[in-house]
Each structure stands twice: as structure tokens, then as C-alpha cells.
Amino acid sequence: MKPITLVTLGTVGSTNTYAKQNIQALTLPSLITADKQTAGRGRHGKSFYSPDKTGLYMTLVFEAPDECELITPAAAVAVCNALESYGINPQIKWVNDVYIGMLKVCGILAESFLHNGKKYIALGIGINLTTNDFPSDIPNPGSINIDCNKTELALMISEQFLSLTDSKYILDEYEKRLFVIGKEVSYTKNGTEFTATVKGINSLCNLIVCRSDGIEETLSSGEISVKMR
């Protein structure tokens, strides 16, 4: 494994954006961390709340491998492995969120981009460490509330991620932490909302569900809402 180059920032718009804008100056793999993001981003154009010094905001940037389908699942497993070393019991909500109980403590955003004909990945991970005050429009927010060295945690996650090369291991570890299996969820497809029960994942980490009308469907993207009973 190549050594990881660490770049530590104070305030930045987005660590992913910084990685993409400065790729020519970075020695890969590079780990970029920031105390605060003013324009943190999540999937589907959503923002990621990134207040000063209460969270871990990081991007691991590296040359894209030949197969990229399991990058986000591998990142979720790496986060869980790292948090478990602190005695925490994290779980995964498909496809890119890490939860403790029913509170979201981590979001993941993997972005591919080209520079000089080469493809790279900016893997952004945001973890609420001690954040307590969240905007009212953020659903189910939470923090891990542990005293840890942010740089050590970021490096642990990065090293865990870069060591994950076995797709079966990634899928097995992802699925065993996937708390939505067996639960009723709702999702929207082509403008129609469906209710379904989650059966599991396939080899691409797509979600296999059985709709209330008995039809089995595979979801490759989008958002699911867990039905609370």
C-alpha cells in the first residue's frame, strides 16, 4: 500500500472540491481534512452540515481502479470498522449513510473526475463527532460523541478503505450491518411512491426489495425511507 499524504486545512468550501481543483499538486493517495466546510455536499445535490471543529470532514483522493461499483460500500465498511475500534456499534442505511441507533452520524459521497485523461476518485466522508445543534431540516441527525483524534480516525478509515480489495468481504461486511433488511421502506420511482420489504443486496450492492404488490425489484440508486413502527 502506498503511503498516504495528509493535507490539513482550516476552513474550505468542500474537501471534495478542493481535491478536484488541486489534483495536479497532490501526491496520491492524498487525505484532505478540514475543520469546517462552508459548502459541504451530499448525494443528489444535498448539503452536508459541517460546523467548525465538531466533525470529521475528509476526502481521500486516488486514481480510479478498474472496477468502481463498490467504492461507496467499501467506504461504509471502512467507517464502521474504524468506529467499532472505539467500542461503537454502527449500522448502515443503504446506500451511503452510517447510523448509530436510528440517528445518522456519517454521510459518504464518492465522485469520479478526469484530469489529463486520467480518472480519479474523490471519496468524501463526513462524520458528526460532537455536533449537538443541527438545523431543523436535517432528518434524524446524531453524533458519535467520543473523544478521539480526528487525524488518527481519518487515517484509520483511509487505511481500512485502501486495504479492502476483496469484493465478497466488502459485500458480506456491508450486508451484515445493513439495518434495513427485513424492514418496510418507501421509495419513489418514475414519480410513483412504492412500499416494499428489503430482502438484501446483490453483487453490485443494489438493493433487492419485494413490493407490497408482490413484485420483486432491484434498486440501483435513489433514496429509501424506513417505515418506523
C-alpha positions in Angstrom: 0.0 0.0 0.0 1.3 3.4 -0.9 1.8 5.9 2.0 -1.0 8.4 2.4 -0.2 12.1 2.0 -2.0 14.2 4.6 -3.3 17.7 3.8 -4.8 19.5 6.7 -7.0 22.6 6.1 -8.9 25.0 8.3 -11.9 26.3 6.5 -12.7 25.1 3.0 -15.8 25.1 0.7 -15.7 21.3 0.3 -12.9 18.8 0.7 -14.1 17.0 -2.4 -14.0 20.2 -4.4 -10.5 21.1 -3.1 -9.3 17.6 -4.1 -10.6 18.0 -7.7 -9.3 21.5 -8.0 -5.8 20.7 -6.7 -5.3 17.2 -8.2 -2.2 18.2 -10.2 -0.4 19.2 -6.9 -1.4 16.2 -4.8 0.7 13.1 -4.2 -1.7 10.2 -4.4 -3.3 8.8 -2.4 -3.9 12.0 -0.5 -6.1 12.5 2.5 -7.6 16.0 2.9 -9.2 17.0 6.2 -10.8 20.3 7.2 -12.0 21.8 10.5 -15.0 23.3 8.7 -16.8 23.2 5.3 -18.8 26.1 4.1 -20.2 24.2 1.1 -20.2 20.5 2.2 -22.1 18.3 -0.2 -24.0 15.1 -0.1 -25.7 12.9 -2.7 -28.4 14.3 -5.0 -27.2 17.9 -4.5 -27.9 17.9 -0.8 -25.7 19.9 1.5 -23.8 18.3 4.4 -23.8 20.4 7.6 -20.1 20.9 8.5 -19.8 23.2 11.5 -16.4 24.3 12.9 -14.3 21.7 14.8 -17.2 19.4 15.8 -16.9 16.9 12.9 -14.5 15.0 10.7 -14.7 16.3 7.2 -12.3 14.3 4.9 -11.7 13.4 1.3 -9.4 10.5 0.2 -8.4 11.1 -3.4 -6.8 8.4 -5.5 -6.5 7.0 -9.1 -9.7 5.2 -10.0 -9.5 1.4 -10.1 -10.8 -0.6 -13.0 -13.9 -1.5 -11.0 -15.6 1.3 -9.1 -19.0 -0.1 -8.3 -18.2 -1.0 -4.6 -16.3 2.2 -3.6 -19.2 3.6 -1.6 -20.0 0.3 0.1 -16.3 -0.2 0.9 -16.1 3.2 2.4 -19.1 2.5 4.6 -17.5 -0.7 5.8 -14.2 1.1 6.5 -16.0 3.7 8.5 -17.8 1.0 10.5 -14.6 -0.9 11.1 -12.9 2.2 12.4 -15.8 3.2 14.6 -16.1 -0.3 16.1 -12.5 0.0 17.3 -13.8 2.8 19.6 -16.5 0.5 21.0 -19.3 1.9 18.9 -21.9 -0.3 17.2 -22.6 1.5 13.8 -25.0 0.3 11.2 -25.6 1.1 7.5 -28.6 2.6 5.8 -28.4 1.9 2.1 -26.6 3.2 0.3 -24.2 5.7 1.8 -25.2 6.6 5.4 -23.8 5.3 8.7 -26.2 5.3 11.7 -26.0 4.7 15.4 -29.4 3.5 16.5 -31.7 5.5 14.3 -29.6 8.6 14.1 -27.4 9.4 11.1 -23.8 10.1 12.1 -22.0 9.9 8.8 -22.5 10.5 5.1 -20.4 9.4 2.2 -20.0 11.0 -1.3 -17.8 9.3 -3.9 -17.2 11.4 -7.1 -15.2 10.4 -10.1 -13.5 13.0 -12.3 -11.0 13.3 -15.1 -7.7 15.2 -15.2 -5.3 15.0 -18.2 -7.1 11.9 -19.5 -6.9 10.0 -16.2 -9.8 9.1 -14.0 -9.7 9.8 -10.2 -12.0 9.3 -7.3 -12.7 11.9 -4.6 -14.1 9.9 -1.7 -15.7 12.4 0.7 -16.7 11.3 4.3 -18.3 13.4 6.9 -18.8 12.2 10.5 -20.5 14.1 13.2 -18.2 13.8 16.2 -19.6 16.1 18.8 -22.1 18.2 16.9 -25.2 18.8 19.0 -27.1 21.7 17.4 -28.4 20.7 13.9 -30.6 22.7 11.5 -34.2 21.7 11.8 -34.4 20.4 8.2 -31.9 17.6 8.8 -33.7 14.3 9.4 -32.5 12.1 12.2 -29.1 13.7 12.9 -26.8 12.4 15.6 -23.2 12.3 16.7 -20.8 9.6 17.8 -19.9 11.6 20.9 -16.5 10.2 21.6 -13.2 11.9 22.4 -10.9 10.9 19.5 -8.1 12.4 17.5 -9.6 13.4 14.2 -6.4 12.9 12.2 -6.0 9.4 13.6 -9.6 8.5 12.8 -9.3 9.8 9.3 -6.1 7.9 8.6 -7.6 4.7 10.1 -10.6 5.0 7.8 -8.4 5.7 4.8 -6.1 2.7 5.5 -9.1 0.4 6.1 -10.6 1.5 2.8 -7.4 1.1 0.8 -7.0 -2.4 2.2 -10.4 -3.6 1.1 -9.8 -5.4 -2.2 -12.0 -8.5 -1.8 -15.5 -7.8 -3.2 -17.1 -10.7 -1.3 -15.7 -9.4 2.0 -17.0 -5.9 1.3 -20.4 -7.1 0.4 -20.6 -9.5 3.4 -19.5 -6.9 5.9 -21.8 -4.3 4.3 -24.8 -6.6 4.4 -24.4 -7.7 7.9 -24.5 -4.1 9.1 -27.4 -3.1 6.8 -30.2 -2.4 9.3 -32.9 -2.1 6.7 -33.0 -5.8 5.8 -36.5 -7.2 6.6 -37.8 -3.7 7.2 -40.6 -1.9 5.3 -39.3 1.0 3.2 -40.8 3.5 0.8 -39.1 4.9 -2.3 -40.1 6.9 -5.4 -39.6 5.6 -8.9 -40.7 7.4 -12.1 -42.8 9.7 -10.0 -44.6 6.9 -8.2 -44.1 6.0 -4.5 -43.9 2.4 -3.6 -43.8 0.4 -0.3 -41.6 -2.6 -0.1 -39.8 -5.0 2.2 -36.0 -5.2 1.9 -34.6 -8.6 1.0 -30.9 -7.9 0.7 -28.3 -6.7 -1.8 -26.8 -8.2 -5.0 -23.2 -8.3 -6.2 -23.3 -4.7 -7.2 -24.7 -3.6 -3.8 -28.1 -2.8 -5.4 -31.0 -3.2 -3.0 -33.4 -6.1 -3.6 -36.9 -5.3 -2.4 -40.3 -7.0 -2.6 -43.1 -4.5 -3.2 -46.4 -4.6 -1.5 -48.0 -5.9 -4.7 -45.7 -8.9 -4.7 -43.3 -7.7 -7.4 -39.6 -8.0 -6.7 -37.4 -5.1 -7.8 -33.8 -4.1 -7.7 -32.9 -0.5 -6.8 -29.6 0.8 -8.1 -29.9 4.3 -6.9 -32.1 6.8 -5.1 -33.3 7.2 -1.5 -35.3 5.0 0.7 -37.3 5.9 3.8 -37.6 3.4 6.6 -41.1 2.8 7.9 -41.0 3.2 11.6 -43.3 1.0 13.7 
